[in-house]
C-alpha cells in the first residue's frame, strides 16, 4: 500500500506537470506481479476519483509481462493478478514493449519487473514523439535492476522527461535543462499515515486513506516546483508533510467509517 500510494502521488504530480487531466491519462505498466498490480490499482482509483468509472479507468492502464500486452485473447492461462488488468477490448496481442508503447501512446511508462535495463532509446523516443513531457518511472530495485538510468532518460528525451525511480539517482543536465531525480520513497507516506491512524483510532487502514495520503503529498508540491519537473516535495519538508498527511488520513478514516475518534 505504501509503495502504491507514493507512486500514485508522483503520477498525480506528473500529470499536473504535463497539463494532462487524470481522466485522459494513459499508462503502460511493464510488470505484472503483485507490486505492479498494487500500483496499477491505486492509479486506477485515482482516475476514478477524477471522474471515470472503474472500467474506464482500468482500460487506461495497459499491463505488460514478458510475453507482451496482457489480453484475454493471446492464448495463455492468466493468474488472478493478470486477469484484473487483462484487456478485453479487442486490443491486438503485441509481444514487444517498444511496439506496445508506439500503439498505446501513453503519458507514463512504469517499470516493475526487477529484470534490469529494458527501456530502450527507441521506447523513450517513441514516448516523446506524442507526449512532450513523458513520465518515466523505473521502479525496480536495486539501481542495477532499474529499467533505465536517469542519464539515459535525460539524453534520449533531450531533457524533456519527468523521472522518478525506486532507487536513488543524481539530477542530470541536458543543454541547460535539469531533469530531477525524484525517488518514490515510502518515507513520504508512512509517518503521517501511522499518526493519522493512531489519532483517529482507525480500526483498519483503508485504500482510500492511503490515497488521501497520496493526494496530500502531491498537493504539497508547489506550482513552481512542478514547472521545474519535481514530482515530490523536498525531504527537508518531511515533518510538515507528515502533519498534512495526518489530517488527511484522519479525515478520510472518519468518512470511511473506521475512525473511533471523530
N, C-alpha and C positions, 0 to 999 in steps of 0.2 A: 504493500500500500504506500509506503513512504517513497520508494523509488518512483512509482507510477505518479504520485502527486507532484513530486518535484519536477519530473519530466514534463508533466502537463503544464506546470507553471511556466516553464521555458517555452513551451509551444504557444501558450496564450500570448506571452510577450512577443514572440517571434511573429505571430500573425498581426499584432499591432504594428511592428516594425515594417512589415510588408504592406500594411494597409488592406489586409485580407480579412473579411468577415469570417468568423469561425464556421458559419453555415456554408461558406463557399470553399473551405479548405479541403484539399485532398492530400492524403498521406500514403506513402509506401513504407510499410513496416517489414524490414528484412530480418527475419527471425520469426519462429512460430512456437517457441517454448513457453513455459509458464510466465516468465518475465515479460516477454513480448505481448502475450495475451493480456497480462495485467495492465501494462502501459496502454495498449490499444483500447481496453475497456474504459480507462479513465479519459482518454482522448474522446472517445465516443460520448461519454457522459457530459463532457464539456460542450460538445457540439449540440447535444440535446438541450442543455441549459441555454444555448444560444438560439434555440427555436426549432431545431429539427426533430423529427420523430426518431425513435431508436433505430428503426430500419433504415431511414435516410442517412443517419449518422454512421451506421455500420458500413453502409455502401460507399462512404467517403474514405474508407480505410482499406487498402489493398495489401493483404498479408502474403508474404513470400517465404517459402522454405527452400531447401537445397534442390528441389525438383522444379521450382518456379512458382508462378502465381497459383495460389490455392483456390481451386474451384471445385464444385461438386461434379464436374464432368470430366476431369482428367484421368479417371480410371483407377486411382489407388484408394486404399482404405484410410480414412482420416480419423485421428484420435479426437477426443471430445474438445480439446483446446482448439484444434484447427477447424473443427466443424463450426465453431462460434463465428469465425470470420471468413469461412469459405464462400466464394462468390456464387450466387445463384441467378445472376442477371444476364447470363449468356456471354460473359467476358471470355475471350479466347484463352486457351491453355498455352501461356507463354513461358518458356523454360529459363530464359536468361534475364538477369536483373537489368541489364542495360536496355533490353527491348521492353521490359515492363515499365521502366521509367519513361521511355520515349512514348509508350502507349498511354500511360496514366497522366503524364504532365503534372506531377504533384507539386505542392507547395513545400513539402517537407519530406525528408528521407531519414528514417531511423534505422539504426543497426543494433541488433541484439542477438547476434549469432554466436559470439565467443570464438569465431573462427579466424580472426585476423583480417588483414587488408582485403577489401572487396569492393570499395567504392572507387572505381577507376576514373581516369581523366575523361573518358567517353561519357560516363554516367554524370559527372559533375557538369560537363559542358552541355549535356542534354537538359539537365535541370535548369541551367542558366538561360537556355535558349527560349524558355517560355515563362520563367519566373525571375525577375531582376534581382531579388534577394532571397534565394532559397535557403531553407533551414537544413543544416547537416548535423545530425545527432549520432555520432559513433559512440554507442553506449557500452560496448563490451570492455571488460577489464581483464587483465591489467593493460597498460599502454600498448604493449606488444600485440595485444589482441584487438585493438581498436580498428574499426573498418577503414579509417582514413586518418591521417595526421592533419594537424592544422596547417602545416606548411604546404602539403598537397592541396588541401581545400582552398587555401588562400591563392595559390598560384593558378590552379585550374579554373577558379571562379573569378580570377582577376580582382580579388579583394572584395567581391560582392556577396559572399555567403555570410550567413549567420550561423555561428558554430557553438555547439555545446557538446561536451563529451562526458563519458563516465569516469575517465582518468584525467589527471591534471596535465594541461599543456600551457605553454607560454604564448602570450599575444604575438601576432605575426603582422608584418607590414608588407604592403604591396603598393608601390608608386605613391607613397604618401598616405595611403589609407590603412587604418588599423583594423584587423579582424580580431575581436576579443575572444579569448579562450575561456568561455563560460564553462563551469563544471556543474553537472547535475548532482549536487551534493545533498544528501539527506539531512545534513545539519541545519539547513534552512527550515525544515518542516518539523522535526521531532520535538525540539524543546517546547514550542508553542502548542503542538497537538497534545503533548503529555500534560502540560499545565492546564489547558482548556478542559481536558477530560477530567483531571483531578478536581478542579474548582467547580465544575458543573455536576460532579458526582455521576457522570455518564455511566450507564450500565454496559455500554458497548461503544466501540468506535465505528461509526457508520462510514460508508464510502462517501456520502455527502459531506460529512465532517472533514474528511481528508481533502475533498475537492474544495471545500471552503478555505482550507489552508493553502491550497494551490493558488486560488484566486487572490488571497491575501499577499502571497509572495509576488505574484505577477503585478498586482496593483501597486506594490511598493517601488517598482522600477519607474523612474521619472520619465516624462516625455523626452527630455534631453538625453538621458541615458539610452533610451530606446532608439533614438535617432542615430546615436553613435554605434549601435549594434550590440549593446549589452543586454543580455537576456535574463540576468539575475541581479539582485542588489549586491552591494559590496558586503563582504563578510564582516567588515567593521561595524555594520548596522545590525548585526545578528540579534543583539539584545532587544533593540527596538522592534525589529521584525517579529520576534517571539511574542511580544506583547500584543501586537496586532493580530497575529495568528490565534493567540489565546482567546481573544474576544470573539473572533470569527468562528472558532470551533465551538466555543460555549454557546453562542447564539444558535448555531446550526444544531447542536445537541438538543436545545430546547424545541426547535422546530421539528426535529425528528422524533421527539417524544421519548428520548432516552436519558435526559438530564433529570437529576433529582434535586438540583438547586436551580431555580429559575433565574 
